[in-house]
Amino acid sequence: MHPSLVLFQDQLQPVFLPVCDHYAGSEKLMRKSMALQHELNASFDITFDCEDGAAAGNEIAHARLVTELINSEDNRFNRIGVRVHDVHHPAFEQDLSLILPTTADRLAYLVLPKVSSADQVKHAIQRIKFHTQASKRDNLPVHVLIETHAALAQVDQIAALPEVECLSFGIMDFVSAHYGAIPSSAMRSPGQFSHPLVMRAKLEIAAACHRYGKIPSHNVTTEIKDTAIVAGDANRAFLECGYTRMWSIHPDQIKPIIKALSPRSAEINEAICILNSAKQNAWGPIQYNGRLHDRASYRYYWTVLKRAQLSQAALPEAAQELL
């Protein structure tokens, strides 16, 4: 029996996604990100941005460009998603009608920004399914941006929706929605990890995701030149807030995020040793380096290997057999 069937038979099986979600808006940056995704062997996802990427009045041409690129040979891994306009925008339905009928089979996910309720997300999902009918794909994953007071208030209900795969925190819109009650310093480090209202939002989003087996995706780092700040933010997002994925808004941010959110070699080796011993013992309790391990810790170490696999870490054959 496959290890995942043994370890998660009475548990909610988690979703696994690449740890970095790179946003690209212009044609130049979209093409550059596709080339880099090929170079790094799909160790990160790409989100083509129709919301902020399209110039005012150019929404139709931009949506058509996105469609062309997703259907092109340069999309080698089918790990590209699209952020459409918000559900109140006139271009929302237009985005869906132009992009989904011909790309649904190759699209990794669709991102919904500025939602205000679970009912609104349900309505958007209905419209998505309507426009994917031609492709007969009715399970297109949906990623939801939590960046309003109303969305945060219903974050559990949103995370519980079966079509929702990932929740992302939109820190800049969230802070701005407080109209000066939260200082601008809370949009970046170190303030974003110390302001109580911002941390409350981050933790509630992460907790909702983990409750329903979804992926929490951390907000952007606006610092582009100093990659140490990017890596530091990614480390703190994982260690202090439980985020397993993070946005990138510049190609130079991709590698630091992947490195920070991927398991270290020592942890990978430990996971292999523990899981192999467990497998030899029919997944019963074992002792390893003087410590007791059972199925609870086996589930943890199995997810370590899955995260390493998605980050394209070089795993030995012993690890491959466990996955």
C-alpha positions in Angstrom: 0.0 0.0 0.0 1.3 3.5 -0.9 2.6 5.4 2.2 0.1 8.2 1.7 -2.8 5.8 1.9 -1.4 4.3 5.1 -0.5 7.6 6.8 -3.6 9.7 5.8 -6.3 7.1 5.9 -8.1 8.9 8.8 -6.8 12.3 8.0 -7.4 15.1 5.5 -4.8 14.8 2.7 -3.0 18.1 2.2 -2.7 19.9 -1.1 0.9 20.5 -2.4 1.9 23.3 -4.7 5.3 24.8 -5.7 6.4 27.2 -2.9 6.7 30.3 -5.1 4.0 32.0 -7.1 5.5 34.5 -9.5 3.3 37.3 -10.8 3.9 38.8 -14.2 1.8 41.4 -16.0 3.4 42.7 -19.2 4.1 40.6 -22.2 7.9 41.0 -21.8 7.7 39.8 -18.2 5.3 37.0 -18.9 7.6 35.6 -21.6 10.6 36.0 -19.4 9.0 34.2 -16.5 8.0 31.3 -18.8 11.6 30.9 -20.0 12.8 31.0 -16.3 10.2 28.4 -15.4 11.7 26.1 -18.0 15.2 26.8 -16.8 14.3 26.0 -13.2 12.3 22.9 -14.2 8.9 24.1 -13.0 10.0 24.7 -9.4 7.7 27.7 -9.2 4.3 28.7 -10.6 3.5 31.7 -12.7 0.4 33.9 -12.4 -0.4 36.0 -15.4 -2.0 39.2 -14.1 -5.1 40.6 -15.9 -6.1 42.8 -12.9 -3.1 45.1 -12.6 -1.3 43.9 -15.7 -3.8 45.3 -18.2 -3.8 49.0 -19.0 -7.1 50.7 -18.7 -9.0 50.2 -21.9 -6.7 47.4 -23.0 -8.4 44.6 -21.1 -9.6 42.6 -24.1 -6.2 42.7 -25.9 -4.5 41.7 -22.6 -6.8 38.7 -22.0 -6.2 37.5 -25.6 -2.5 37.8 -25.1 -2.7 35.7 -21.9 -4.8 33.1 -23.8 -2.2 33.0 -26.6 0.7 32.5 -24.2 -1.0 29.8 -22.1 -1.8 27.8 -25.3 1.7 28.3 -26.7 4.6 25.8 -26.7 6.4 27.9 -24.2 3.9 26.7 -21.6 5.8 23.5 -21.1 4.5 22.4 -17.6 0.9 23.7 -17.5 1.8 25.5 -14.2 0.5 28.9 -15.1 -2.5 30.5 -13.5 -4.3 33.8 -14.2 -5.5 36.6 -11.9 -8.7 38.0 -13.4 -10.5 41.3 -12.6 -12.5 41.3 -9.4 -16.1 40.1 -9.6 -17.6 43.7 -9.5 -15.4 44.9 -12.4 -17.0 45.0 -15.9 -14.0 43.0 -17.2 -14.5 40.0 -14.9 -17.0 38.2 -17.1 -15.1 39.3 -20.1 -11.9 37.8 -18.8 -13.6 34.5 -18.2 -15.2 34.4 -21.6 -12.0 35.2 -23.4 -9.6 33.0 -21.4 -11.4 29.9 -20.1 -13.1 28.3 -23.1 -9.7 27.5 -24.9 -7.3 27.4 -21.9 -9.1 25.5 -19.2 -7.3 22.2 -20.0 -3.9 23.9 -19.6 -4.6 26.4 -16.9 -3.2 25.6 -13.4 -5.7 27.8 -11.5 -7.7 31.0 -11.5 -7.1 33.8 -8.9 -10.0 35.9 -7.6 -9.0 39.2 -6.1 -10.9 41.5 -3.7 -13.7 39.1 -2.7 -16.0 40.1 0.1 -17.8 36.9 1.1 -18.0 33.1 0.6 -21.2 33.6 -1.4 -19.4 35.9 -3.8 -16.7 33.2 -4.3 -19.4 30.6 -4.9 -21.0 32.9 -7.5 -17.6 33.4 -9.2 -17.0 29.6 -9.2 -20.4 29.1 -10.9 -19.4 31.5 -13.6 -16.0 29.8 -14.0 -17.7 26.5 -14.4 -20.0 27.9 -17.0 -17.1 29.1 -19.1 -15.2 25.8 -18.8 -18.1 23.7 -20.1 -16.6 23.5 -23.6 -13.5 21.9 -22.2 -15.5 19.6 -19.9 -13.2 20.6 -17.1 -15.3 21.2 -14.0 -12.5 21.1 -11.4 -10.4 24.1 -12.2 -8.7 25.1 -8.9 -9.5 28.6 -7.6 -7.1 30.8 -5.5 -8.6 33.6 -3.5 -7.0 36.8 -2.4 -7.9 37.8 1.2 -7.4 41.5 1.2 -10.6 43.0 2.7 -12.2 43.1 6.1 -15.2 41.2 4.8 -13.2 38.4 3.3 -11.1 38.0 6.4 -14.4 37.8 8.5 -15.4 34.8 6.3 -12.0 33.2 5.7 -13.1 29.9 7.2 -16.1 29.6 4.9 -14.0 30.6 1.9 -11.3 28.0 2.7 -14.0 25.3 3.2 -15.2 25.6 -0.5 -14.0 22.4 -2.3 -12.9 24.3 -5.4 -10.6 26.6 -3.4 -7.1 25.4 -3.4 -5.1 28.4 -2.0 -5.7 31.6 -0.1 -3.3 34.5 -0.5 -2.9 37.5 1.8 -3.1 40.9 0.0 -1.2 42.9 2.6 -1.2 46.3 0.9 -4.9 46.5 0.2 -5.6 45.2 3.7 -3.4 47.8 5.4 -4.9 50.5 3.1 -8.4 49.5 4.1 -7.7 50.7 7.6 -7.4 54.3 6.4 -4.3 55.2 8.3 -5.0 53.3 11.5 -2.2 50.8 10.5 1.0 52.6 9.6 2.6 52.1 6.1 5.6 50.4 7.8 3.3 47.4 8.4 3.3 46.7 4.7 6.9 45.6 4.8 9.4 44.1 7.2 9.9 44.1 10.1 6.6 45.9 10.8 4.5 43.3 9.0 5.6 40.7 11.5 5.0 42.8 14.5 1.8 44.8 14.0 -1.0 42.9 15.8 -3.8 43.5 13.2 -1.6 42.4 10.3 -0.3 39.3 12.2 -3.9 38.5 13.2 -4.9 38.5 9.5 -1.9 36.4 8.5 -2.6 33.8 11.2 -6.3 33.5 10.6 -5.7 32.9 6.9 -3.0 30.3 7.6 -5.2 28.6 10.2 -8.2 28.4 7.9 -6.1 26.9 5.2 -4.6 24.2 7.4 -8.0 23.4 8.9 -9.3 22.5 5.4 -6.1 21.2 3.8 -5.5 24.2 1.6 -2.3 26.2 0.8 -1.7 29.6 2.5 0.3 31.9 0.2 2.2 34.8 1.9 2.1 38.4 0.6 4.7 40.1 -1.6 8.0 41.6 -0.4 8.2 45.0 -2.1 12.0 45.1 -1.7 13.4 44.0 -5.0 17.2 44.6 -4.9 18.0 43.1 -1.5 17.3 39.4 -1.8 18.2 38.8 1.8 15.1 40.7 2.9 13.0 38.5 0.5 14.6 35.3 2.0 14.1 36.7 5.5 10.4 37.4 4.9 9.9 33.9 3.4 11.6 32.3 6.4 9.5 34.2 8.9 6.3 33.5 6.9 7.0 29.8 7.2 8.5 29.6 10.7 6.2 32.1 12.5 3.0 32.0 10.5 2.8 28.6 8.9 2.8 29.8 5.2 4.1 27.2 2.7 3.9 29.4 -0.4 4.8 33.0 -1.2 4.3 35.6 -4.0 7.2 36.8 -6.1 6.9 40.1 -8.1 10.4 40.2 -9.6 12.4 37.4 -11.2 15.3 38.0 -8.6 12.9 37.0 -5.8 12.1 33.5 -7.1 15.2 31.6 -6.1 15.4 33.1 -2.5 11.8 32.2 -1.9 12.3 28.6 -3.2 15.4 28.2 -1.1 13.8 29.6 2.1 10.6 27.6 1.8 12.1 24.3 0.7 13.3 21.6 3.2 17.0 21.6 4.0 19.1 18.6 3.1 19.6 17.5 6.7 15.8 17.4 7.2 15.3 15.5 3.9 17.9 12.9 5.0 16.3 12.6 8.4 12.9 12.1 6.8 14.2 9.4 4.5 15.8 7.5 7.4 12.7 7.7 9.7 10.2 6.8 6.9 12.3 3.9 5.7 12.5 2.5 9.2 8.8 3.0 9.6 8.1 1.2 6.4 10.2 -1.8 7.4 8.2 -1.9 10.7 4.8 -1.9 8.8 4.3 1.8 9.8 4.2 0.9 13.5 6.0 3.0 16.2 9.8 3.1 16.0 12.7 4.6 17.9 15.2 6.8 15.9 18.1 8.5 17.6 16.6 7.9 20.9 13.2 9.4 20.1 9.8 7.8 19.6 8.1 8.2 16.2 4.6 7.0 15.1 2.2 7.9 12.3 1.8 11.5 13.5 5.5 12.2 12.9 5.5 10.0 9.8 2.9 12.3 8.2 5.1 15.3 9.0 8.2 13.8 7.5 6.3 12.5 4.4 5.2 16.1 3.7 8.9 17.1 4.0 9.7 14.8 1.1 6.7 16.1 -0.9 7.8 19.7 -0.5 11.3 18.8 -1.5 10.0 17.0 -4.6 8.0 20.1 -5.7 11.1 22.3 -5.2 13.0 20.0 -7.6 15.5 18.9 -5.0 17.7 16.0 -6.0 16.2 13.1 -4.1 17.8 9.7 -3.8 16.0 6.5 -5.0 15.1 5.7 -1.4 13.1 8.9 -1.2 11.4 8.4 -4.6 10.1 5.0 -3.5 8.3 6.7 -0.6 6.6 9.2 -2.8 
